[in-house]
Amino acid sequence: MISGKKEIPDTKTDLKFRKKKRLKRLVCWLVIDLIVAAVIFSLLLYKPGWYQPAVFDEGSYERGAVSPYLTHDLLPKIHHDAQLGKPFDLVITQQGINEIVAWSGWPKESEGVIFTSPAVVFVPENIVLMGTAVVKGVDFIVTIVVEPKIDEQNLLNLNVVKVKIGAMNITPLAMIMAKKSYEQRLASIPDDIKNEWQTKIIASLLNNESIEPVFKVEGTTIHVESITLKDKQLILRLIPTS
């Protein structure tokens, strides 16, 4: 016999079931979030195997002084060959450029971030700049890959092709933040500093602006005709003019 009474649903049991289901879903997403956070953090803390900051004899190293490689090797070579009035090649070694960088004085601090232990690596077609950024006691390895080129108008372009923290590629975000910071600082510096080569190099790195690859050594103007990058070597083809 079919009863005409309607079955009354057990609302308490149904409510408990839905709560358990919601709790399981919440725990599941929490675990996923923790796993993602752990992966991201491990990528940020990753230390590339080829990151080897330069180490020099403390007895010969004078903090903030000019590197002997620059004063005893590069500048005399440029001065001597420029006097001949003919194009010549200048070979800059990876070890030498790391000495120049190390002697410029480290660590450096900017907006609460301490930068230390710089390293420069020459590879075919690219210059790799590396260093340690210390943020609230945590070390992050920052890698910047630059591709220098002389274009058809004989102008130098320094293209930033990659920015990484640890193993994580942050190029778009890093470029946006760097450009914003650069524009704010540029607005507050004198016009004569804006025309210095250091400022022009930063503008080329951040804004993809072309710069004239020309410098002077004791009255002689020298033009950089070409840039060749090999493993551990940077070769500049230089043309001196009076």
ROBA-344940 format. One record per residue (C-alpha): residue number from 1; residue in one letter; y, x, z. Coordinates in nm, 3 decimals, always signed. Example, Ala and Ser with C-alpha at 12.3 -4.5 7.8 and 13.67 -1.06 7.14 Angstrom:
<rec><num>1</num><residuo>a</residuo><py>-0.450</py><px>+1.230</px><pz>+0.780</pz></rec>
<rec><num>2</num><residuo>s</residuo><py>-0.106</py><px>+1.367</px><pz>+0.714</pz></rec>
***
This chain:
<rec><num>1</num><residuo>m</residuo><py>+0.000</py><px>+0.000</px><pz>+0.000</pz></rec>
<rec><num>2</num><residuo>i</residuo><py>+0.335</py><px>+0.135</px><pz>-0.096</pz></rec>
<rec><num>3</num><residuo>s</residuo><py>+0.588</py><px>+0.122</px><pz>+0.179</pz></rec>
<rec><num>4</num><residuo>g</residuo><py>+0.932</py><px>-0.002</px><pz>+0.092</pz></rec>
<rec><num>5</num><residuo>k</residuo><py>+1.099</py><px>+0.231</px><pz>+0.344</pz></rec>
<rec><num>6</num><residuo>k</residuo><py>+1.292</py><px>+0.531</px><pz>+0.212</pz></rec>
<rec><num>7</num><residuo>e</residuo><py>+1.197</py><px>+0.875</px><pz>+0.340</pz></rec>
<rec><num>8</num><residuo>i</residuo><py>+1.465</py><px>+1.032</px><pz>+0.554</pz></rec>
<rec><num>9</num><residuo>p</residuo><py>+1.516</py><px>+1.400</px><pz>+0.462</pz></rec>
<rec><num>10</num><residuo>d</residuo><py>+1.490</py><px>+1.655</px><pz>+0.742</pz></rec>
<rec><num>11</num><residuo>t</residuo><py>+1.849</py><px>+1.778</px><pz>+0.733</pz></rec>
<rec><num>12</num><residuo>k</residuo><py>+1.793</py><px>+2.033</px><pz>+1.011</pz></rec>
<rec><num>13</num><residuo>t</residuo><py>+1.508</py><px>+2.201</px><pz>+0.827</pz></rec>
<rec><num>14</num><residuo>d</residuo><py>+1.703</py><px>+2.201</px><pz>+0.501</pz></rec>
<rec><num>15</num><residuo>l</residuo><py>+2.008</py><px>+2.351</px><pz>+0.672</pz></rec>
<rec><num>16</num><residuo>k</residuo><py>+1.799</py><px>+2.628</px><pz>+0.827</pz></rec>
<rec><num>17</num><residuo>f</residuo><py>+1.642</py><px>+2.704</px><pz>+0.490</pz></rec>
<rec><num>18</num><residuo>r</residuo><py>+1.982</py><px>+2.730</px><pz>+0.323</pz></rec>
<rec><num>19</num><residuo>k</residuo><py>+2.114</py><px>+2.955</px><pz>+0.600</pz></rec>
<rec><num>20</num><residuo>k</residuo><py>+1.814</py><px>+3.186</px><pz>+0.569</pz></rec>
<rec><num>21</num><residuo>k</residuo><py>+1.855</py><px>+3.197</px><pz>+0.192</pz></rec>
<rec><num>22</num><residuo>r</residuo><py>+2.226</py><px>+3.275</px><pz>+0.223</pz></rec>
<rec><num>23</num><residuo>l</residuo><py>+2.154</py><px>+3.544</px><pz>+0.481</pz></rec>
<rec><num>24</num><residuo>k</residuo><py>+1.890</py><px>+3.706</px><pz>+0.259</pz></rec>
<rec><num>25</num><residuo>r</residuo><py>+2.132</py><px>+3.704</px><pz>-0.034</pz></rec>
<rec><num>26</num><residuo>l</residuo><py>+2.404</py><px>+3.859</px><pz>+0.185</pz></rec>
<rec><num>27</num><residuo>v</residuo><py>+2.171</py><px>+4.132</px><pz>+0.310</pz></rec>
<rec><num>28</num><residuo>c</residuo><py>+2.058</py><px>+4.202</px><pz>-0.046</pz></rec>
<rec><num>29</num><residuo>w</residuo><py>+2.414</py><px>+4.247</px><pz>-0.172</pz></rec>
<rec><num>30</num><residuo>l</residuo><py>+2.502</py><px>+4.456</px><pz>+0.132</pz></rec>
<rec><num>31</num><residuo>v</residuo><py>+2.213</py><px>+4.692</px><pz>+0.061</pz></rec>
<rec><num>32</num><residuo>i</residuo><py>+2.318</py><px>+4.717</px><pz>-0.305</pz></rec>
<rec><num>33</num><residuo>d</residuo><py>+2.678</py><px>+4.791</px><pz>-0.202</pz></rec>
<rec><num>34</num><residuo>l</residuo><py>+2.562</py><px>+5.062</px><pz>+0.038</pz></rec>
<rec><num>35</num><residuo>i</residuo><py>+2.344</py><px>+5.220</px><pz>-0.230</pz></rec>
<rec><num>36</num><residuo>v</residuo><py>+2.631</py><px>+5.216</px><pz>-0.482</pz></rec>
<rec><num>37</num><residuo>a</residuo><py>+2.869</py><px>+5.363</px><pz>-0.222</pz></rec>
<rec><num>38</num><residuo>a</residuo><py>+2.617</py><px>+5.636</px><pz>-0.137</pz></rec>
<rec><num>39</num><residuo>v</residuo><py>+2.569</py><px>+5.724</px><pz>-0.505</pz></rec>
<rec><num>40</num><residuo>i</residuo><py>+2.946</py><px>+5.736</px><pz>-0.567</pz></rec>
<rec><num>41</num><residuo>f</residuo><py>+3.004</py><px>+5.948</px><pz>-0.258</pz></rec>
<rec><num>42</num><residuo>s</residuo><py>+2.726</py><px>+6.189</px><pz>-0.356</pz></rec>
<rec><num>43</num><residuo>l</residuo><py>+2.875</py><px>+6.218</px><pz>-0.706</pz></rec>
<rec><num>44</num><residuo>l</residuo><py>+3.218</py><px>+6.291</px><pz>-0.557</pz></rec>
<rec><num>45</num><residuo>l</residuo><py>+3.073</py><px>+6.559</px><pz>-0.326</pz></rec>
<rec><num>46</num><residuo>y</residuo><py>+2.870</py><px>+6.722</px><pz>-0.604</pz></rec>
<rec><num>47</num><residuo>k</residuo><py>+2.934</py><px>+7.097</px><pz>-0.641</pz></rec>
<rec><num>48</num><residuo>p</residuo><py>+2.889</py><px>+7.230</px><pz>-0.999</pz></rec>
<rec><num>49</num><residuo>g</residuo><py>+2.664</py><px>+7.533</px><pz>-1.018</pz></rec>
<rec><num>50</num><residuo>w</residuo><py>+2.911</py><px>+7.729</px><pz>-1.230</pz></rec>
<rec><num>51</num><residuo>y</residuo><py>+3.192</py><px>+7.692</px><pz>-0.975</pz></rec>
<rec><num>52</num><residuo>q</residuo><py>+3.236</py><px>+8.046</px><pz>-0.849</pz></rec>
<rec><num>53</num><residuo>p</residuo><py>+3.582</py><px>+8.120</px><pz>-0.708</pz></rec>
<rec><num>54</num><residuo>a</residuo><py>+3.698</py><px>+8.478</px><pz>-0.756</pz></rec>
<rec><num>55</num><residuo>v</residuo><py>+3.643</py><px>+8.714</px><pz>-0.464</pz></rec>
<rec><num>56</num><residuo>f</residuo><py>+3.833</py><px>+9.042</px><pz>-0.442</pz></rec>
<rec><num>57</num><residuo>d</residuo><py>+3.847</py><px>+9.336</px><pz>-0.207</pz></rec>
<rec><num>58</num><residuo>e</residuo><py>+4.069</py><px>+9.232</px><pz>+0.084</pz></rec>
<rec><num>59</num><residuo>g</residuo><py>+4.205</py><px>+9.587</px><pz>+0.106</pz></rec>
<rec><num>60</num><residuo>s</residuo><py>+4.354</py><px>+9.573</px><pz>-0.244</pz></rec>
<rec><num>61</num><residuo>y</residuo><py>+4.450</py><px>+9.207</px><pz>-0.237</pz></rec>
<rec><num>62</num><residuo>e</residuo><py>+4.808</py><px>+9.132</px><pz>-0.137</pz></rec>
<rec><num>63</num><residuo>r</residuo><py>+4.873</py><px>+8.761</px><pz>-0.096</pz></rec>
<rec><num>64</num><residuo>g</residuo><py>+5.154</py><px>+8.631</px><pz>-0.319</pz></rec>
<rec><num>65</num><residuo>a</residuo><py>+5.194</py><px>+8.962</px><pz>-0.505</pz></rec>
<rec><num>66</num><residuo>v</residuo><py>+5.166</py><px>+9.014</px><pz>-0.880</pz></rec>
<rec><num>67</num><residuo>s</residuo><py>+4.816</py><px>+9.089</px><pz>-1.006</pz></rec>
<rec><num>68</num><residuo>p</residuo><py>+4.746</py><px>+9.450</px><pz>-1.112</pz></rec>
<rec><num>69</num><residuo>y</residuo><py>+4.555</py><px>+9.313</px><pz>-1.412</pz></rec>
<rec><num>70</num><residuo>l</residuo><py>+4.881</py><px>+9.158</px><pz>-1.531</pz></rec>
<rec><num>71</num><residuo>t</residuo><py>+5.108</py><px>+9.454</px><pz>-1.454</pz></rec>
<rec><num>72</num><residuo>h</residuo><py>+4.868</py><px>+9.740</px><pz>-1.539</pz></rec>
<rec><num>73</num><residuo>d</residuo><py>+4.663</py><px>+9.595</px><pz>-1.824</pz></rec>
<rec><num>74</num><residuo>l</residuo><py>+4.812</py><px>+9.298</px><pz>-2.008</pz></rec>
<rec><num>75</num><residuo>l</residuo><py>+5.186</py><px>+9.373</px><pz>-2.002</pz></rec>
<rec><num>76</num><residuo>p</residuo><py>+5.153</py><px>+9.742</px><pz>-2.104</pz></rec>
<rec><num>77</num><residuo>k</residuo><py>+4.916</py><px>+9.639</px><pz>-2.386</pz></rec>
<rec><num>78</num><residuo>i</residuo><py>+5.160</py><px>+9.372</px><pz>-2.512</pz></rec>
<rec><num>79</num><residuo>h</residuo><py>+5.459</py><px>+9.607</px><pz>-2.486</pz></rec>
<rec><num>80</num><residuo>h</residuo><py>+5.285</py><px>+9.894</px><pz>-2.666</pz></rec>
<rec><num>81</num><residuo>d</residuo><py>+5.138</py><px>+9.691</px><pz>-2.952</pz></rec>
<rec><num>82</num><residuo>a</residuo><py>+5.455</py><px>+9.484</px><pz>-2.999</pz></rec>
<rec><num>83</num><residuo>q</residuo><py>+5.655</py><px>+9.802</px><pz>-3.062</pz></rec>
<rec><num>84</num><residuo>l</residuo><py>+5.437</py><px>+9.872</px><pz>-3.367</pz></rec>
<rec><num>85</num><residuo>g</residuo><py>+5.572</py><px>+9.556</px><pz>-3.531</pz></rec>
<rec><num>86</num><residuo>k</residuo><py>+5.232</py><px>+9.440</px><pz>-3.655</pz></rec>
<rec><num>87</num><residuo>p</residuo><py>+5.009</py><px>+9.144</px><pz>-3.557</pz></rec>
<rec><num>88</num><residuo>f</residuo><py>+4.759</py><px>+9.233</px><pz>-3.286</pz></rec>
<rec><num>89</num><residuo>d</residuo><py>+4.492</py><px>+9.073</px><pz>-3.070</pz></rec>
<rec><num>90</num><residuo>l</residuo><py>+4.523</py><px>+9.038</px><pz>-2.694</pz></rec>
<rec><num>91</num><residuo>v</residuo><py>+4.192</py><px>+8.989</px><pz>-2.514</pz></rec>
<rec><num>92</num><residuo>i</residuo><py>+4.216</py><px>+8.823</px><pz>-2.173</pz></rec>
<rec><num>93</num><residuo>t</residuo><py>+3.899</py><px>+8.839</px><pz>-1.967</pz></rec>
<rec><num>94</num><residuo>q</residuo><py>+3.776</py><px>+8.564</px><pz>-1.741</pz></rec>
<rec><num>95</num><residuo>q</residuo><py>+3.764</py><px>+8.804</px><pz>-1.447</pz></rec>
<rec><num>96</num><residuo>g</residuo><py>+4.120</py><px>+8.917</px><pz>-1.520</pz></rec>
<rec><num>97</num><residuo>i</residuo><py>+4.268</py><px>+8.567</px><pz>-1.540</pz></rec>
<rec><num>98</num><residuo>n</residuo><py>+4.095</py><px>+8.477</px><pz>-1.214</pz></rec>
<rec><num>99</num><residuo>e</residuo><py>+4.257</py><px>+8.778</px><pz>-1.051</pz></rec>
<rec><num>100</num><residuo>i</residuo><py>+4.599</py><px>+8.665</px><pz>-1.174</pz></rec>
<rec><num>101</num><residuo>v</residuo><py>+4.539</py><px>+8.313</px><pz>-1.041</pz></rec>
<rec><num>102</num><residuo>a</residuo><py>+4.401</py><px>+8.433</px><pz>-0.707</pz></rec>
<rec><num>103</num><residuo>w</residuo><py>+4.698</py><px>+8.664</px><pz>-0.649</pz></rec>
<rec><num>104</num><residuo>s</residuo><py>+4.946</py><px>+8.378</px><pz>-0.692</pz></rec>
<rec><num>105</num><residuo>g</residuo><py>+4.882</py><px>+8.273</px><pz>-0.332</pz></rec>
<rec><num>106</num><residuo>w</residuo><py>+4.641</py><px>+8.012</px><pz>-0.196</pz></rec>
<rec><num>107</num><residuo>p</residuo><py>+4.589</py><px>+7.761</px><pz>-0.045</pz></rec>
<rec><num>108</num><residuo>k</residuo><py>+4.859</py><px>+7.526</px><pz>-0.174</pz></rec>
<rec><num>109</num><residuo>e</residuo><py>+4.942</py><px>+7.183</px><pz>-0.034</pz></rec>
<rec><num>110</num><residuo>s</residuo><py>+5.076</py><px>+6.870</px><pz>-0.203</pz></rec>
<rec><num>111</num><residuo>e</residuo><py>+5.110</py><px>+6.521</px><pz>-0.053</pz></rec>
<rec><num>112</num><residuo>g</residuo><py>+4.860</py><px>+6.590</px><pz>+0.223</pz></rec>
<rec><num>113</num><residuo>v</residuo><py>+4.598</py><px>+6.744</px><pz>-0.008</pz></rec>
<rec><num>114</num><residuo>i</residuo><py>+4.514</py><px>+7.113</px><pz>+0.033</pz></rec>
<rec><num>115</num><residuo>f</residuo><py>+4.411</py><px>+7.298</px><pz>-0.285</pz></rec>
<rec><num>116</num><residuo>t</residuo><py>+4.218</py><px>+7.621</px><pz>-0.250</pz></rec>
<rec><num>117</num><residuo>s</residuo><py>+3.956</py><px>+7.852</px><pz>-0.406</pz></rec>
<rec><num>118</num><residuo>p</residuo><py>+4.065</py><px>+7.824</px><pz>-0.773</pz></rec>
<rec><num>119</num><residuo>a</residuo><py>+3.843</py><px>+7.937</px><pz>-1.059</pz></rec>
<rec><num>120</num><residuo>v</residuo><py>+3.900</py><px>+7.964</px><pz>-1.434</pz></rec>
<rec><num>121</num><residuo>v</residuo><py>+3.610</py><px>+7.957</px><pz>-1.679</pz></rec>
<rec><num>122</num><residuo>f</residuo><py>+3.638</py><px>+8.043</px><pz>-2.048</pz></rec>
<rec><num>123</num><residuo>v</residuo><py>+3.385</py><px>+7.866</px><pz>-2.271</pz></rec>
<rec><num>124</num><residuo>p</residuo><py>+3.388</py><px>+7.815</px><pz>-2.649</pz></rec>
<rec><num>125</num><residuo>e</residuo><py>+3.690</py><px>+7.596</px><pz>-2.742</pz></rec>
<rec><num>126</num><residuo>n</residuo><py>+3.778</py><px>+7.506</px><pz>-2.381</pz></rec>
<rec><num>127</num><residuo>i</residuo><py>+3.941</py><px>+7.640</px><pz>-2.066</pz></rec>
<rec><num>128</num><residuo>v</residuo><py>+3.783</py><px>+7.499</px><pz>-1.750</pz></rec>
<rec><num>129</num><residuo>l</residuo><py>+4.002</py><px>+7.492</px><pz>-1.439</pz></rec>
<rec><num>130</num><residuo>m</residuo><py>+3.824</py><px>+7.436</px><pz>-1.109</pz></rec>
<rec><num>131</num><residuo>g</residuo><py>+3.923</py><px>+7.427</px><pz>-0.745</pz></rec>
<rec><num>132</num><residuo>t</residuo><py>+3.858</py><px>+7.273</px><pz>-0.406</pz></rec>
<rec><num>133</num><residuo>a</residuo><py>+4.069</py><px>+6.981</px><pz>-0.286</pz></rec>
<rec><num>134</num><residuo>v</residuo><py>+4.050</py><px>+6.926</px><pz>+0.090</pz></rec>
<rec><num>135</num><residuo>v</residuo><py>+4.127</py><px>+6.567</px><pz>+0.192</pz></rec>
<rec><num>136</num><residuo>k</residuo><py>+4.111</py><px>+6.492</px><pz>+0.565</pz></rec>
<rec><num>137</num><residuo>g</residuo><py>+3.862</py><px>+6.772</px><pz>+0.618</pz></rec>
<rec><num>138</num><residuo>v</residuo><py>+3.633</py><px>+6.676</px><pz>+0.329</pz></rec>
<rec><num>139</num><residuo>d</residuo><py>+3.595</py><px>+6.918</px><pz>+0.035</pz></rec>
<rec><num>140</num><residuo>f</residuo><py>+3.593</py><px>+6.786</px><pz>-0.322</pz></rec>
<rec><num>141</num><residuo>i</residuo><py>+3.547</py><px>+7.008</px><pz>-0.628</pz></rec>
<rec><num>142</num><residuo>v</residuo><py>+3.801</py><px>+6.919</px><pz>-0.899</pz></rec>
<rec><num>143</num><residuo>t</residuo><py>+3.729</py><px>+7.017</px><pz>-1.260</pz></rec>
<rec><num>144</num><residuo>i</residuo><py>+3.983</py><px>+6.998</px><pz>-1.543</pz></rec>
<rec><num>145</num><residuo>v</residuo><py>+3.878</py><px>+7.077</px><pz>-1.900</pz></rec>
<rec><num>146</num><residuo>v</residuo><py>+4.160</py><px>+7.180</px><pz>-2.135</pz></rec>
<rec><num>147</num><residuo>e</residuo><py>+4.137</py><px>+7.226</px><pz>-2.512</pz></rec>
<rec><num>148</num><residuo>p</residuo><py>+4.421</py><px>+7.449</px><pz>-2.640</pz></rec>
<rec><num>149</num><residuo>k</residuo><py>+4.506</py><px>+7.429</px><pz>-3.011</pz></rec>
<rec><num>150</num><residuo>i</residuo><py>+4.769</py><px>+7.560</px><pz>-3.250</pz></rec>
<rec><num>151</num><residuo>d</residuo><py>+4.852</py><px>+7.279</px><pz>-3.492</pz></rec>
<rec><num>152</num><residuo>e</residuo><py>+4.965</py><px>+7.289</px><pz>-3.856</pz></rec>
<rec><num>153</num><residuo>q</residuo><py>+5.329</py><px>+7.322</px><pz>-3.747</pz></rec>
<rec><num>154</num><residuo>n</residuo><py>+5.236</py><px>+7.635</px><pz>-3.546</pz></rec>
<rec><num>155</num><residuo>l</residuo><py>+5.294</py><px>+7.449</px><pz>-3.220</pz></rec>
<rec><num>156</num><residuo>l</residuo><py>+5.074</py><px>+7.470</px><pz>-2.914</pz></rec>
<rec><num>157</num><residuo>n</residuo><py>+4.894</py><px>+7.162</px><pz>-2.777</pz></rec>
<rec><num>158</num><residuo>l</residuo><py>+4.714</py><px>+7.167</px><pz>-2.444</pz></rec>
<rec><num>159</num><residuo>n</residuo><py>+4.487</py><px>+6.864</px><pz>-2.448</pz></rec>
<rec><num>160</num><residuo>v</residuo><py>+4.323</py><px>+6.756</px><pz>-2.123</pz></rec>
<rec><num>161</num><residuo>v</residuo><py>+3.984</py><px>+6.630</px><pz>-2.238</pz></rec>
<rec><num>162</num><residuo>k</residuo><py>+3.821</py><px>+6.570</px><pz>-1.900</pz></rec>
<rec><num>163</num><residuo>v</residuo><py>+3.903</py><px>+6.545</px><pz>-1.529</pz></rec>
<rec><num>164</num><residuo>k</residuo><py>+3.621</py><px>+6.525</px><pz>-1.276</pz></rec>
<rec><num>165</num><residuo>i</residuo><py>+3.581</py><px>+6.507</px><pz>-0.900</pz></rec>
<rec><num>166</num><residuo>g</residuo><py>+3.237</py><px>+6.641</px><pz>-0.825</pz></rec>
<rec><num>167</num><residuo>a</residuo><py>+3.021</py><px>+6.487</px><pz>-1.098</pz></rec>
<rec><num>168</num><residuo>m</residuo><py>+3.239</py><px>+6.178</px><pz>-1.148</pz></rec>
<rec><num>169</num><residuo>n</residuo><py>+3.460</py><px>+6.150</px><pz>-1.455</pz></rec>
<rec><num>170</num><residuo>i</residuo><py>+3.802</py><px>+6.015</px><pz>-1.352</pz></rec>
<rec><num>171</num><residuo>t</residuo><py>+4.003</py><px>+6.120</px><pz>-1.659</pz></rec>
<rec><num>172</num><residuo>p</residuo><py>+4.195</py><px>+5.794</px><pz>-1.731</pz></rec>
<rec><num>173</num><residuo>l</residuo><py>+4.285</py><px>+5.734</px><pz>-1.366</pz></rec>
<rec><num>174</num><residuo>a</residuo><py>+4.378</py><px>+6.097</px><pz>-1.304</pz></rec>
<rec><num>175</num><residuo>m</residuo><py>+4.606</py><px>+6.111</px><pz>-1.610</pz></rec>
<rec><num>176</num><residuo>i</residuo><py>+4.788</py><px>+5.790</px><pz>-1.512</pz></rec>
<rec><num>177</num><residuo>m</residuo><py>+4.849</py><px>+5.914</px><pz>-1.156</pz></rec>
<rec><num>178</num><residuo>a</residuo><py>+4.951</py><px>+6.264</px><pz>-1.270</pz></rec>
<rec><num>179</num><residuo>k</residuo><py>+5.198</py><px>+6.130</px><pz>-1.527</pz></rec>
<rec><num>180</num><residuo>k</residuo><py>+5.358</py><px>+5.901</px><pz>-1.269</pz></rec>
<rec><num>181</num><residuo>s</residuo><py>+5.395</py><px>+6.185</px><pz>-1.019</pz></rec>
<rec><num>182</num><residuo>y</residuo><py>+5.529</py><px>+6.421</px><pz>-1.286</pz></rec>
<rec><num>183</num><residuo>e</residuo><py>+5.791</py><px>+6.171</px><pz>-1.406</pz></rec>
<rec><num>184</num><residuo>q</residuo><py>+5.913</py><px>+6.116</px><pz>-1.049</pz></rec>
<rec><num>185</num><residuo>r</residuo><py>+5.949</py><px>+6.490</px><pz>-0.988</pz></rec>
<rec><num>186</num><residuo>l</residuo><py>+6.105</py><px>+6.553</px><pz>-1.329</pz></rec>
<rec><num>187</num><residuo>a</residuo><py>+6.387</py><px>+6.311</px><pz>-1.250</pz></rec>
<rec><num>188</num><residuo>s</residuo><py>+6.493</py><px>+6.520</px><pz>-0.949</pz></rec>
<rec><num>189</num><residuo>i</residuo><py>+6.485</py><px>+6.875</px><pz>-1.091</pz></rec>
<rec><num>190</num><residuo>p</residuo><py>+6.777</py><px>+7.055</px><pz>-1.266</pz></rec>
<rec><num>191</num><residuo>d</residuo><py>+6.795</py><px>+7.069</px><pz>-1.646</pz></rec>
<rec><num>192</num><residuo>d</residuo><py>+6.752</py><px>+7.448</px><pz>-1.656</pz></rec>
<rec><num>193</num><residuo>i</residuo><py>+6.415</py><px>+7.420</px><pz>-1.480</pz></rec>
<rec><num>194</num><residuo>k</residuo><py>+6.308</py><px>+7.149</px><pz>-1.726</pz></rec>
<rec><num>195</num><residuo>n</residuo><py>+6.340</py><px>+7.407</px><pz>-2.004</pz></rec>
<rec><num>196</num><residuo>e</residuo><py>+6.124</py><px>+7.668</px><pz>-1.834</pz></rec>
<rec><num>197</num><residuo>w</residuo><py>+5.784</py><px>+7.737</px><pz>-1.988</pz></rec>
<rec><num>198</num><residuo>q</residuo><py>+5.597</py><px>+7.622</px><pz>-1.674</pz></rec>
<rec><num>199</num><residuo>t</residuo><py>+5.753</py><px>+7.276</px><pz>-1.702</pz></rec>
<rec><num>200</num><residuo>k</residuo><py>+5.680</py><px>+7.262</px><pz>-2.075</pz></rec>
<rec><num>201</num><residuo>i</residuo><py>+5.315</py><px>+7.349</px><pz>-2.015</pz></rec>
<rec><num>202</num><residuo>i</residuo><py>+5.283</py><px>+7.066</px><pz>-1.762</pz></rec>
<rec><num>203</num><residuo>a</residuo><py>+5.446</py><px>+6.828</px><pz>-2.011</pz></rec>
<rec><num>204</num><residuo>s</residuo><py>+5.196</py><px>+6.935</px><pz>-2.278</pz></rec>
<rec><num>205</num><residuo>l</residuo><py>+4.904</py><px>+6.881</px><pz>-2.041</pz></rec>
<rec><num>206</num><residuo>l</residuo><py>+5.015</py><px>+6.537</px><pz>-1.923</pz></rec>
<rec><num>207</num><residuo>n</residuo><py>+5.199</py><px>+6.391</px><pz>-2.221</pz></rec>
<rec><num>208</num><residuo>n</residuo><py>+5.026</py><px>+6.570</px><pz>-2.507</pz></rec>
<rec><num>209</num><residuo>e</residuo><py>+5.363</py><px>+6.722</px><pz>-2.606</pz></rec>
<rec><num>210</num><residuo>s</residuo><py>+5.370</py><px>+7.016</px><pz>-2.846</pz></rec>
<rec><num>211</num><residuo>i</residuo><py>+5.540</py><px>+7.336</px><pz>-2.735</pz></rec>
<rec><num>212</num><residuo>e</residuo><py>+5.649</py><px>+7.642</px><pz>-2.928</pz></rec>
<rec><num>213</num><residuo>p</residuo><py>+5.408</py><px>+7.927</px><pz>-2.837</pz></rec>
<rec><num>214</num><residuo>v</residuo><py>+5.674</py><px>+8.197</px><pz>-2.815</pz></rec>
<rec><num>215</num><residuo>f</residuo><py>+5.763</py><px>+8.440</px><pz>-2.536</pz></rec>
<rec><num>216</num><residuo>k</residuo><py>+5.970</py><px>+8.756</px><pz>-2.502</pz></rec>
<rec><num>217</num><residuo>v</residuo><py>+5.879</py><px>+9.101</px><pz>-2.376</pz></rec>
<rec><num>218</num><residuo>e</residuo><py>+6.170</py><px>+9.345</px><pz>-2.332</pz></rec>
<rec><num>219</num><residuo>g</residuo><py>+6.374</py><px>+9.205</px><pz>-2.617</pz></rec>
<rec><num>220</num><residuo>t</residuo><py>+6.082</py><px>+9.149</px><pz>-2.853</pz></rec>
<rec><num>221</num><residuo>t</residuo><py>+5.993</py><px>+8.792</px><pz>-2.946</pz></rec>
<rec><num>222</num><residuo>i</residuo><py>+5.619</py><px>+8.733</px><pz>-2.973</pz></rec>
<rec><num>223</num><residuo>h</residuo><py>+5.462</py><px>+8.432</px><pz>-3.140</pz></rec>
<rec><num>224</num><residuo>v</residuo><py>+5.108</py><px>+8.316</px><pz>-3.064</pz></rec>
<rec><num>225</num><residuo>e</residuo><py>+4.949</py><px>+8.259</px><pz>-3.403</pz></rec>
<rec><num>226</num><residuo>s</residuo><py>+4.600</py><px>+8.155</px><pz>-3.290</pz></rec>
<rec><num>227</num><residuo>i</residuo><py>+4.385</py><px>+8.101</px><pz>-2.982</pz></rec>
<rec><num>228</num><residuo>t</residuo><py>+4.014</py><px>+8.179</px><pz>-2.977</pz></rec>
<rec><num>229</num><residuo>l</residuo><py>+3.792</py><px>+8.098</px><pz>-2.681</pz></rec>
<rec><num>230</num><residuo>k</residuo><py>+3.455</py><px>+8.257</px><pz>-2.624</pz></rec>
<rec><num>231</num><residuo>d</residuo><py>+3.229</py><px>+8.291</px><pz>-2.322</pz></rec>
<rec><num>232</num><residuo>k</residuo><py>+3.440</py><px>+8.466</px><pz>-2.057</pz></rec>
<rec><num>233</num><residuo>q</residuo><py>+3.709</py><px>+8.566</px><pz>-2.310</pz></rec>
<rec><num>234</num><residuo>l</residuo><py>+4.039</py><px>+8.427</px><pz>-2.437</pz></rec>
<rec><num>235</num><residuo>i</residuo><py>+4.170</py><px>+8.600</px><pz>-2.751</pz></rec>
<rec><num>236</num><residuo>l</residuo><py>+4.531</py><px>+8.554</px><pz>-2.858</pz></rec>
<rec><num>237</num><residuo>r</residuo><py>+4.652</py><px>+8.660</px><pz>-3.203</pz></rec>
<rec><num>238</num><residuo>l</residuo><py>+5.012</py><px>+8.772</px><pz>-3.148</pz></rec>
<rec><num>239</num><residuo>i</residuo><py>+5.288</py><px>+8.836</px><pz>-3.400</pz></rec>
<rec><num>240</num><residuo>p</residuo><py>+5.591</py><px>+9.037</px><pz>-3.279</pz></rec>
<rec><num>241</num><residuo>t</residuo><py>+5.935</py><px>+8.991</px><pz>-3.435</pz></rec>
<rec><num>242</num><residuo>s</residuo><py>+6.267</py><px>+9.162</px><pz>-3.356</pz></rec>
***
